[in-house]
Every structure is written in structure tokens, then in C-alpha cells.
Amino acid sequence: MPELPDVEVFRQYMNQTSLHKNIIKVQVDHSRVLQDITPSAFKKRMKGRRFEKTRRHGKHMFACVDDEFWIMFHFGMTGFFKYFKRDQEKPSHTRIMFDFENGYHLAYDSQRMLGKVQIVDHAGDFILERGLGQDALDISGNSFQNKFQGRRGAVKTSLMNQSLLAGVGNIYSDEILFQSRIHPKEKVKKLEESQIKTLHRKMRAVLKKAIEKKADPGEFPDNFLIPFREKIESCPRCGGKINKIKVNSRGTYFCPKCQPLSE
């Protein structure tokens, strides 16, 4: 599922391609991705409008339309945007397409149709109503420590708790823990204050680097775990074997040598 870095890259992509352009037509190729609105009503609401600005919170992206309302984009497992001109460039799983006056189009592609597109009055209200925690790149060190100290359960579970912290999912939680040298099953209550500070610092560093590299694992630094996850290769730090376990039913990758579980 696209996590904070991926969604931030999508947001930047929309900013670079699709803002301040008149929408002359909207095509809805599958209504399943629309939330709480019919295709005809969505098309009518959007025709003649313009995307003016964007915002991201965790894994959710918002585009402001004519400074009147917002569209929330959630990308599910496989979603992405593509801005193009020629018909043959249209993504094969386009679900919604915005046609601009300049002859270009913005496609919202979602192969498995697990993403959602929804019109909302205010992005801030949506965030509050969904009970989302602070964005992982906005939370201060003190707030992070206050939220994590004394919690029960595994540290990976807390990192992925969207009501506690918005934006970190299965893949990036593994990377953050690897960079912090903390076992994914380590109990939060066992973490020292210095470890929680390290966790916050590494979280910011990992997410920022991933955004800088356009969320492309092939471009990540050599000391990142993500490019080695699926292959179960050697640890990029110590050369030991990467292990795979389950944490709350989620496939989790780590290095037992670099990330020992405390007694």
C-alpha cells in the first residue's frame, strides 16, 4: 500500500502537472472508487473547475477545488496518478480521468480498486472525523515521545497505528526499525528514552530520504533494508541473514544480529 513517501510524491506530481488548469470533462470508468457520490454527480461537480492546491496527511492526499471544497485521494494497494496527452499513454487501469482544456489528462489508476476518491468540505474535518494521528513528518520529538512512552504491545504495531501516527505502514516501519536497530517485536514499554528519540529521528530521516528518491527503492541508499526485503538477502549493514516473521499478521523483515530482541 502506498505510504507517506509515495503519497507525497503523488502530491508533488499533481502540483507539477495539474494545478490551475480548467477541467472540461471528467470520465469515471468505474464507480467503485467513488465514495458517497454518484458518477454523474461527481462529473457535474467537477466540470469547469480547477485544482488550486494540494495537501497531504499521512497516507491521504487532498486537492482543493476552486478554494470551495476538496477531493480526497486514497491510493489503496496499487493507485497512482499519470498526466498524459496521447490516448495510447492512458494507464490500463484508469478509474477516473480529468480532461484539461490544454489537451492533457490526469488519470487516477487503481488496478485492484482498493483506493477511494471522495469530495469533502474541508480536509481538516476529514482528518479529525477519521481519527488520524499527527502526520509522521510533522510530529515533534516531544509529542512522539509522549505518545509512545508506556504503550503496550510491539513497537512496530505502534508505528503503524494510524490513530497514533499517520503515514507509516508495513514497509517503512521495517526500515525505520532497521535504521534504529530495534527489533520489530520489542515492547514499547521496554524502550529507553534514548531509543524513542532515535526512533523519531530515524523515522524522519527515512521518510525524507524516500521522498527525495521519489519512493523508488532502486534509488535508495545502500544501507537501506527495503531493496533487500523480498529477496531475503544479506543484511546491508552486517552481512547477516535477513529474517521474515509475522507481527500482527504482517510480513516483517529485520536483521536478528543488528536488531536483537531484549531479554
ABEGO torsion letter per residue (X at the ends): XBBAAAAAAAAAAAAAAABGBBBABBBBABAAABBGBBAAAAAAAABGBBBABBBBBEABBBBBBGGABBBBBBAEAABBBBBBABAAABBAABABBBBBAAGBBBBBBBAAGABBBBBBABAAAAAAAAGBBBBAAABBAAAAAAAABGBBEBAAAAAABAAABBGBBAAAAAAAAAAAGBBAABBAAABBAAAAAAAAAAAAAAAAAAAAAGGBAAABBAABAAAAAAAGBBBAAAGBBBBBBBBGGBBBBBBAAABBBBX
